[in-house]
Amino acid sequence: MPRTRRAVPPLSLPPGVRRAPGALRDALVLVGLPLVAVLALPAAFAGGGTRRWFGGRAENQRAEAQAAKDAAAAAFYELDTAQRDLRISIETITAVDASPAARRAVADFEALGRRIDEASHRYISAVDAHDLDRDDLEASAAAQARDRLTAAKDELGRVKQELDRFADGLGSLLGKAETRLARLAPAVERARQALLAASNALDTARGSGLKADDLAARLAALSPELTKLNQGAGQHGVPQTLERAERVTREAEAVRVEAERLPERAAEIDHRLVSLRTRAQALTTRSEQVEPVLSELRRRFTAACWQDLQHVPDVATENVGRAEARLAEARTAREEQRWADATALLSTARALLNTTDEAVSAAGDRLRRLNAVQKDPGQEIERTRFTIRDAQRLAMAGRNTPDPRHARPLDDAVARLERAAAGLEGRHPDYWHFLTETEEVRATVGRVVALIREERGGAAP
């Protein structure tokens, strides 16, 4: 007959303690384990993987170490972000600036990079050295991890401060670089627009019957430069692209201006051709009148008064002939639309005619002045004396005795005037010598007056 199992009364458990499963409870009762032993069983019996419990101190150390780890990670992230941002700034500077200051900035950034690598390595080593999630992490190990992670965080912070100071010092270089980069796209666009405007102006000029071959050649020479501009600064560099864009803009603008001015320039050359030809004809007529003037000079005055004018008729004839030849060449250049050649030839013709005009005018002016001084030399003498006296009054203004540097040349001027006037007392006076002497005396006195006024600050007495 089977044996009857005695019923086991239920255990009374303290509040908050779960009742064990039925089979386990029966087994514990059968083996006779006391209740305290049941309560002390590891929770692993109930299934799951919870940590071992070491007491409050170990958990506090673990929490502090984890906080230090989080703070170090944040410092590492801030430093890494700042380094990335600063690298963009350095790349911006090196893209447009090759100055010694820019090269020093690059070298300093590389040195900072090595410091950042060292601090980062220290941080990573501290993280790898301790597994804060281990169940059996001891309090001493957690404290050591906390100390190493805190030191790594502090080092990362110091390097971050160095990086910030370095970034602040880049302000000027970075500002200039960003300005140049900001100028790049507008500069390239201006160059393109300038080339387009020059091309349109050239087409308009050709449409009016002007060839403008030289301008077309200059514009064609800019085509390779436009190709390089279109290839971009990435291939040719920012400074080079900026310089190329500015040069293309200047040259294309010059072509445009000249192309737009071509009709006006052609009309101007036509006008100058007519004007200079008329002037050459007038000078031919005037040069024919030089010989009668020379005849009168020879008849009435000494040789010194006219010898230097002997060759005026021949020189005038030669110069007018050369000017007319240049005018004919200019006309041919104009017809062939060689504008630069035509302009240069017209300038040469004008210079020849100016020289001729001066020579022809000199003969008539000589006769007029000699007639005047022969009639009344006293007027020239008095004019010169007045100039000397005025300078003497200026030299004595505010002084008891004149400065020898001023008085001596003025005294010499008085003596020179007296000698020139005495030279008129002969039978055949050299009036031209007298006139040149009085002119030189007035010029000397004028230099003394200028010196006095300069020394006195330009103030009048």
C-alpha positions in Angstrom: 0.0 0.0 0.0 1.6 3.4 -1.0 3.0 5.6 1.6 1.0 8.8 2.2 3.1 12.1 1.9 2.6 14.5 4.8 1.3 17.9 3.8 3.9 20.7 4.4 2.5 24.0 5.6 3.3 27.1 3.5 6.3 29.3 4.6 5.6 32.7 5.8 8.0 35.1 3.9 8.9 38.6 4.9 7.2 41.4 3.0 8.8 42.1 -0.4 10.4 38.7 -0.8 8.9 36.7 -3.7 7.7 33.2 -3.0 9.8 30.5 -4.7 8.2 28.3 -7.3 6.3 25.3 -5.9 8.8 22.6 -6.9 11.7 24.6 -5.6 9.9 25.4 -2.3 9.1 21.7 -1.7 12.7 20.8 -2.4 14.0 23.3 0.0 11.7 22.0 2.7 12.7 18.4 2.1 16.4 19.1 2.5 15.7 21.0 5.6 17.3 24.4 4.6 16.5 27.2 7.0 14.6 30.3 5.7 17.7 32.6 6.1 19.6 30.3 3.7 16.9 30.6 1.2 17.0 34.4 1.4 20.7 34.4 0.9 20.6 32.4 -2.4 22.0 34.3 -5.4 19.4 35.8 -7.6 20.8 33.8 -10.5 18.7 30.9 -9.3 15.7 32.8 -10.5 17.2 33.1 -14.0 18.8 36.3 -15.7 22.3 38.0 -15.6 22.2 40.7 -13.0 25.5 42.1 -11.5 27.1 40.9 -8.3 26.4 43.3 -5.5 29.6 44.7 -3.8 28.1 47.4 -1.7 27.6 51.2 -2.1 31.2 52.3 -2.3 32.0 50.3 -5.4 28.9 51.5 -7.2 29.7 55.1 -6.3 33.2 54.7 -7.7 31.8 53.1 -10.9 29.3 56.0 -11.3 32.1 58.6 -10.8 34.3 56.8 -13.4 31.4 56.7 -15.9 30.8 60.5 -15.4 34.6 61.1 -15.9 34.4 59.0 -19.1 31.4 60.9 -20.4 33.1 64.3 -19.7 36.3 63.1 -21.4 34.2 62.0 -24.4 32.6 65.4 -24.6 36.0 67.1 -24.5 37.3 64.8 -27.1 34.3 65.6 -29.4 34.7 69.4 -28.9 38.4 69.2 -29.7 37.8 67.1 -32.8 35.1 69.4 -34.0 37.3 72.5 -33.5 40.2 70.8 -35.3 38.0 70.0 -38.3 36.7 73.6 -38.4 40.2 75.0 -38.2 41.5 72.7 -40.9 38.9 74.2 -43.2 40.2 77.7 -42.3 43.8 76.6 -43.0 42.8 75.1 -46.3 41.1 78.4 -47.2 44.2 80.4 -46.4 46.6 78.1 -48.3 44.3 78.1 -51.3 44.8 81.9 -51.8 47.9 82.9 -49.8 51.5 81.9 -50.3 53.0 84.5 -48.0 55.5 83.7 -45.2 52.8 84.4 -42.7 50.5 81.8 -44.3 53.3 79.3 -44.4 54.0 79.9 -40.7 50.3 79.3 -39.9 50.3 76.0 -41.7 53.4 74.9 -39.8 51.9 75.9 -36.5 48.7 74.1 -37.3 50.7 70.9 -38.0 52.5 71.3 -34.7 49.1 71.6 -32.9 47.9 68.5 -34.8 50.7 66.6 -33.2 49.7 67.9 -29.7 46.1 66.9 -30.5 47.2 63.4 -31.5 49.1 62.9 -28.2 46.1 64.1 -26.1 43.7 61.9 -28.2 45.9 58.9 -27.7 46.0 59.5 -24.0 42.2 59.6 -23.9 41.7 56.5 -26.0 44.2 54.6 -23.8 42.4 55.6 -20.7 39.1 54.4 -22.2 40.5 51.1 -23.3 42.3 50.4 -20.0 39.1 49.9 -18.0 35.8 48.2 -18.7 33.4 50.1 -16.5 30.6 47.6 -17.4 32.3 44.6 -15.8 30.3 42.9 -13.1 33.4 42.3 -10.9 34.8 45.9 -11.3 36.5 46.7 -8.0 36.3 50.1 -6.4 40.0 50.7 -6.7 39.9 50.0 -10.4 37.0 52.3 -10.9 38.8 55.1 -9.0 41.9 54.5 -11.1 39.8 54.7 -14.3 38.2 57.9 -13.0 41.6 59.6 -12.3 43.0 58.6 -15.8 39.9 59.8 -17.6 39.8 63.0 -15.7 43.5 63.7 -16.5 42.8 62.9 -20.2 39.8 65.3 -20.2 41.9 68.0 -18.7 44.6 67.5 -21.3 42.1 67.6 -24.1 40.7 70.9 -22.6 44.2 72.5 -22.5 44.9 71.5 -26.1 41.5 72.9 -27.1 42.4 76.2 -25.5 45.7 76.3 -27.5 43.6 75.6 -30.6 41.2 78.4 -29.8 44.1 80.9 -29.3 45.6 79.8 -32.6 42.3 80.2 -34.3 41.9 83.7 -32.9 45.3 84.6 -34.3 44.3 83.6 -37.8 41.6 86.3 -38.0 43.6 88.6 -40.3 44.9 85.9 -42.7 41.5 84.2 -42.8 39.7 87.5 -43.5 42.0 88.3 -46.4 41.6 84.8 -47.8 37.8 84.8 -47.5 37.8 88.2 -49.2 39.8 87.0 -52.1 37.6 83.9 -52.4 34.5 86.1 -52.4 36.1 88.2 -55.2 36.8 85.1 -57.3 33.4 84.4 -58.9 32.5 88.1 -59.6 36.0 88.7 -61.1 35.6 85.7 -63.5 32.1 86.9 -64.4 33.4 90.4 -65.1 36.0 89.0 -67.4 33.5 87.0 -69.3 31.2 90.1 -69.7 34.1 92.3 -70.7 35.1 89.8 -73.5 31.5 89.7 -74.6 31.2 93.5 -74.7 34.5 93.8 -76.6 33.3 91.2 -79.2 30.0 93.1 -79.7 31.8 96.5 -80.1 34.1 94.9 -82.6 31.2 93.6 -84.6 29.6 97.0 -84.6 32.8 98.7 -85.8 33.1 96.2 -88.6 29.5 96.7 -89.5 30.3 100.4 -90.2 33.0 99.4 -92.7 36.1 99.5 -90.4 38.4 96.5 -90.4 39.9 96.8 -86.9 42.2 93.8 -87.7 44.6 94.8 -84.8 41.8 94.8 -82.3 40.5 91.5 -83.6 43.9 90.0 -83.1 44.2 91.3 -79.6 40.7 89.9 -78.7 41.6 86.5 -80.2 44.8 86.4 -78.1 42.5 86.4 -75.0 40.7 83.3 -76.0 43.1 80.9 -74.3 42.8 83.0 -71.1 39.0 82.5 -71.2 39.5 78.8 -71.5 41.7 78.8 -68.3 39.1 80.9 -66.5 36.4 78.4 -67.4 38.6 75.5 -66.2 38.4 77.1 -62.8 40.5 77.9 -59.8 40.7 74.3 -58.7 43.0 73.6 -61.7 44.9 76.8 -61.9 44.8 78.2 -58.3 42.9 81.0 -56.8 45.6 83.8 -56.9 46.4 82.9 -60.5 42.8 82.8 -61.5 42.1 86.2 -59.8 45.1 87.8 -61.6 44.1 86.3 -64.9 40.5 87.5 -64.6 41.6 91.0 -63.7 44.1 91.1 -66.6 41.5 89.7 -69.1 39.0 92.3 -67.9 41.5 95.2 -68.4 42.6 94.1 -71.9 39.1 93.3 -73.0 37.8 96.6 -71.8 40.6 98.4 -73.7 39.6 96.6 -76.9 36.0 97.5 -76.3 36.8 101.2 -75.8 39.0 101.4 -78.9 36.4 99.5 -81.0 33.7 101.9 -79.9 35.9 104.9 -80.6 37.0 103.7 -84.0 34.5 105.8 -86.0 35.4 108.9 -84.0 39.1 108.1 -84.4 38.7 107.8 -88.1 36.9 111.1 -88.3 39.6 112.7 -86.1 42.4 111.5 -88.4 40.5 112.8 -91.4 40.2 116.2 -89.8 43.9 116.3 -88.8 44.9 115.4 -92.3 43.0 118.3 -93.8 44.1 120.7 -91.0 47.8 119.9 -91.3 47.8 120.0 -95.0 46.3 123.5 -94.9 48.9 124.5 -92.3 51.7 123.2 -94.5 50.5 125.3 -97.4 50.2 128.4 -95.2 53.8 127.9 -94.0 55.0 127.5 -97.5 53.6 131.0 -98.2 55.0 132.5 -95.0 58.5 131.0 -95.5 58.6 132.8 -98.8 58.4 136.1 -96.9 61.4 135.3 -94.7 63.9 136.3 -97.4 62.7 140.0 -97.6 62.8 140.2 -93.8 66.4 138.9 -93.8 67.3 141.5 -96.5 66.1 144.3 -94.3 67.9 142.9 -91.3 71.2 142.8 -93.4 70.7 146.3 -94.6 69.9 148.0 -91.3 71.7 146.0 -88.6 75.0 144.4 -87.9 75.7 140.8 -88.8 75.4 139.6 -85.2 71.7 140.6 -85.3 70.7 138.2 -88.1 73.5 135.6 -88.8 71.6 132.9 -86.9 68.6 133.4 -89.1 70.5 132.9 -92.4 69.3 129.3 -92.9 65.6 129.8 -92.0 64.3 129.8 -95.6 66.1 126.6 -96.5 65.2 124.9 -93.3 61.5 126.0 -93.7 61.4 124.6 -97.2 62.9 121.3 -96.2 60.7 120.9 -93.2 57.5 121.7 -95.0 58.5 119.1 -97.7 59.2 116.4 -95.1 55.9 117.3 -93.4 54.0 116.9 -96.6 55.6 113.5 -97.3 54.5 112.3 -93.8 51.0 113.6 -94.5 50.9 111.5 -97.7 52.0 108.4 -95.8 49.4 109.2 -93.1 46.7 109.4 -95.8 47.8 105.9 -97.1 47.7 104.5 -93.6 44.3 105.9 -93.0 43.0 104.3 -96.2 44.4 101.0 -95.1 43.0 101.5 -91.6 46.3 101.3 -89.9 45.2 103.7 -87.2 48.3 103.6 -85.1 50.6 104.3 -88.1 48.4 107.1 -89.3 48.4 108.7 -85.8 52.2 108.5 -85.5 52.8 110.0 -89.0 50.4 112.9 -88.2 52.3 113.6 -85.0 55.6 113.7 -86.9 54.2 116.0 -89.5 52.9 118.3 -86.8 56.2 118.4 -85.1 58.0 119.4 -88.3 55.4 122.2 -89.0 55.8 123.5 -85.4 59.5 123.8 -85.9 59.1 125.6 -89.2 56.5 127.9 -87.7 58.8 128.9 -84.9 61.7 129.5 -87.3 59.6 131.6 -89.7 58.1 133.6 -86.8 61.5 134.2 -85.3 62.7 136.2 -88.4 59.7 138.5 -88.2 59.9 138.8 -84.4 63.6 139.7 -84.6 63.0 142.5 -87.0 60.1 143.9 -84.8 62.1 143.8 -81.6 65.2 145.4 -83.2 63.1 148.2 -84.7 61.7 148.9 -81.3 65.0 149.0 -79.4 66.6 151.0 -82.2 63.9 153.6 -81.9 63.9 153.8 -78.1 66.5 151.7 -76.2 65.6 153.6 -73.0 62.3 151.7 -72.7 64.2 148.4 -72.5 66.7 149.8 -70.0 64.0 151.3 -67.7 62.1 148.0 -67.8 65.1 146.1 -66.6 66.0 148.7 -64.0 62.5 148.5 -62.5 62.9 144.7 -62.2 66.2 145.1 -60.4 64.9 147.8 -58.0 61.9 145.7 -57.1 64.1 142.8 -56.2 66.4 145.1 -54.1 63.4 146.3 -52.1 62.4 142.7 -51.5 65.9 141.8 -50.4 66.0 144.7 -47.8 62.5 144.1 -46.4 62.8 143.6 -42.7 66.6 143.8 -42.8 69.2 146.5 -42.1 71.7 145.0 -44.4 70.9 142.6 -47.3 72.0 139.0 -47.4 75.2 138.7 -49.4 73.7 135.7 -51.3 71.0 138.1 -52.6 72.9 141.4 -52.8 75.8 140.1 -54.8 73.9 138.8 -57.9 71.7 141.9 -57.8 74.8 144.2 -57.8 76.2 142.2 -60.7 72.9 142.6 -62.6 73.1 146.4 -62.2 76.7 146.4 -63.6 75.7 144.1 -66.4 72.8 146.4 -67.4 75.1 149.4 -67.4 77.6 147.6 -69.7 74.8 146.6 -72.1 73.5 150.2 -72.2 77.0 151.5 -72.8 77.4 149.2 -75.8 74.7 151.1 -77.6 76.8 154.2 -77.8 79.0 153.0 -80.7 78.4 153.8 -84.4 77.0 150.4 -85.2 75.5 149.1 -82.0 74.7 145.4 -81.6 71.1 145.8 -80.6 70.5 142.0 -80.5 73.3 141.6 -78.0 71.7 144.4 -75.9 68.4 142.6 -76.0 69.7 139.2 -75.0 71.7 140.8 -72.2 68.7 142.6 -70.7 66.7 139.4 -71.0 69.4 137.5 -69.1 69.6 140.2 -66.4 65.9 140.0 -65.8 66.1 136.2 -65.7 68.9 136.4 -63.1 67.0 138.9 -61.0 63.9 136.6 -61.2 65.9 133.7 -59.8 67.1 135.8 -56.8 63.5 136.9 -56.1 62.3 133.2 -56.2 65.1 132.3 -53.7 64.1 135.1 -51.3 60.4 134.1 -51.4 61.3 130.4 -50.9 63.4 131.2 -47.8 60.6 133.4 -46.4 58.0 130.7 -46.9 56.6 132.4 -50.0 55.2 135.3 -48.0 55.2 138.7 -49.6 57.0 141.5 -47.7 
